[in-house]
């Protein structure tokens, strides 16, 4: 009953229909990015989950909390001024020893909504830093 499977293995054909004899070709699909230009695959999310409780409310209050971590090198800054403004906006949420930003949200009663909220916050922070850097650059040009 397994002869066809072993024959496929010898030919290099996998059960998924891919052919191991051909070289791997990367996808031509563009990497999904946030509105601010950060690639989605560099975002790291952390949540906590617990078993269902016997007593009410049956879930712990921190189960809906979501944390977002991203390294500073993954944020596409257009200038040093923009990076400086960004660091001033995020304040203590930026960890200098790890060179990463950590945002957390437990505002909503759903992990999905908290995750969306974090992505929206990150977008707004980057856009605000970009806008303030552009305004500061224009003021310096006017003074000169």
Residue pairs with C-beta under 8 A, 6 or more apart in sequence:
5 15
8 14
8 15
11 21
12 19
12 20
12 21
13 19
13 20
14 20
31 39
31 40
31 41
32 39
32 40
32 41
33 39
33 40
34 40
34 119
34 122
34 123
35 123
35 127
36 75
36 76
36 122
36 123
36 126
36 127
36 130
37 76
37 126
38 70
38 74
38 75
38 76
38 122
38 126
39 74
42 70
42 71
42 74
43 68
43 69
43 70
43 119
43 122
44 68
44 69
44 70
45 66
45 67
45 68
45 69
45 115
45 118
46 66
46 67
46 68
46 69
47 63
47 65
47 66
47 67
47 111
48 60
48 62
48 63
48 65
49 63
50 59
50 60
50 63
52 58
52 59
53 59
53 60
61 106
62 106
63 111
64 106
64 108
64 109
64 110
64 111
64 114
65 104
65 105
65 106
65 114
66 104
66 105
66 106
66 111
66 114
66 115
66 118
67 102
67 103
67 104
67 118
68 101
68 102
68 103
68 104
68 105
68 115
68 118
68 119
68 122
69 100
69 101
69 102
70 100
70 101
70 122
71 99
71 100
71 101
72 83
72 94
72 99
72 100
72 101
73 99
75 86
75 101
75 126
77 83
77 86
77 129
78 130
78 133
79 133
79 137
81 133
81 136
81 137
82 129
82 130
82 132
82 133
83 129
85 129
85 132
85 133
85 136
86 125
86 126
86 129
87 94
89 125
89 128
89 129
90 101
90 103
90 125
93 101
93 102
93 103
94 100
94 101
94 102
95 101
95 102
101 122
103 118
103 121
103 122
104 118
105 114
105 115
105 117
105 118
105 121
106 114
107 113
107 114
107 117
108 114
108 117
